[in-house]
Amino acid sequence: MKRKTLCWTAAALLAAMLSGCGSQTTAEPANLNQTMLIEKSAKEQTAYSFPNSFTGDWTAQEGKLSIHADAQVVAEQGVVLPVASVTPGEFTQANVDNLLRVLLKSAPLYGYTQTKQELQESLDRINSPEWSPDPDAPALTAEQRESRRDELAAYYSAEIAKAPEEKPVIHGFSDSDDPKAVRGSATVDGVVYDVSIDNNLRYAQIIRRDYKYSANEPASSRADISREEAVSLADALIQELGLASMALDDAQEWEPGVWRLYYAPTVNDIRVSGVRQDHFRADGTRESYEYEYYNSSEEAKGDTVSWYMENIQIYVGSEGILSFEWYSPSGDTIVQEESASLLSFEEIAEVADTMLPVVITGPTESRSLVELDKLSGIETRMDVTITEVSLTLMRIRDKGSSQGTIVPVWDFWGSWSWYAPGTDTSEVMQNGVSCRQPILTLNAVDGTVVSRLFGY
């Protein structure tokens, strides 16, 4: 029932990318970039300070693109930030046991394998006079219809012969149909939950079935719950699961009566924050939002490695926990430097001054604003406003690598609007497309450009 609105990125990456983060226990960095980065971060750091604001104006793309910065500079998590090594992990049997114990109260998890009785009911329907083939399939003659009935009856008869009398109880990977996935359903206090813990996708979800299929219910049918109540329930769940390294990073109302809570991993109790991308209507009201956790791919020469940022998302309503989702679990994080040596903000500002009009080329990564206008024959403009520059942690890596590093970065937050000033275009383009996101992200240790969309 989720929807995702893709808001085109205004970043066309130029700089050589550094290694990023992953998760597995390895005390030593795995590649040259990572080694050099960690060595640079180990230099002695003098007392670090930064100005209150970052300002400036730039034009590019033959005057079609304007960038204005009047931004507050903040470091909400401080300036003593670590550098750590990490590689991808996977769900273990211990994770499965813990999730089933807490979220399902140890209720039996039944696999989706059909029993003899369920298959027999299907066979009986096929053999009944009321049976008809798939209505969406091409029309069949009477002879073809009976031939299709015979095929299905033979299939179900063969399945019945080997089907179990009762649904199997699934305890973990060892007794699952797929040795890398645990799937099934369980009933807890009269509520049915669907479970999928999948190491092929590196994704786990435990969701109430009534919520899973509630997309068509009227919004007014769900009772209200406050943000504070939702956070309290989700925090209690995280604590009971023993996931002390995950911390609340964001809380948004997903739909009426449902809160979506985003939990991010931490290093030394400092969040490796996710990025929320907001998409706005022309009147300035937010239309939708989505989190960027490296789940995008370049339009050209895409990465061969898919490595999402670890996060947990919990959906909470007045009934309690509606859905629990865990993306890309990590292994142990190895801290390489407790307090990284950071470039001065003056040096970061110099890099930003040079790179802002170079990195921001238009509303899409694959083509510049000038190229888009030549293709469409429509004159467009893009206005970028930078409102905040913040210091935080990010997991980065080399393209194609599953060895990563968690490093401090400076995010240059802002909004952009792409529009056509003429009256001979669509209303959407006249009003403009607007999005708020990091416009530029710089590695705070060495000043290189990194992408919040791709993670490198």
Secondary structure as UniProt FT lines:
FT   HELIX           32..41
FT   STRAND          53..60
FT   TURN            61..64
FT   STRAND          65..74
FT   TURN            76..77
FT   STRAND          83..86
FT   HELIX           93..103
FT   TURN            105..106
FT   HELIX           116..127
FT   TURN            129..130
FT   TURN            135..136
FT   HELIX           142..162
FT   HELIX           173..175
FT   TURN            179..180
FT   STRAND          181..188
FT   TURN            189..190
FT   STRAND          191..198
FT   TURN            199..202
FT   STRAND          203..208
FT   HELIX           209..212
FT   TURN            215..216
FT   HELIX           219..221
FT   HELIX           227..240
FT   TURN            241..242
FT   TURN            244..245
FT   STRAND          246..255
FT   TURN            256..257
FT   STRAND          258..267
FT   TURN            268..269
FT   STRAND          270..271
FT   STRAND          275..280
FT   TURN            282..283
FT   STRAND          286..292
FT   STRAND          311..317
FT   TURN            318..319
FT   STRAND          320..327
FT   STRAND          334..337
FT   HELIX           345..359
FT   HELIX           369..376
FT   STRAND          381..397
FT   TURN            399..400
FT   STRAND          404..419
FT   HELIX           427..431
FT   STRAND          433..443
FT   TURN            444..446
FT   STRAND          449..450
FT   TURN            452..454
//
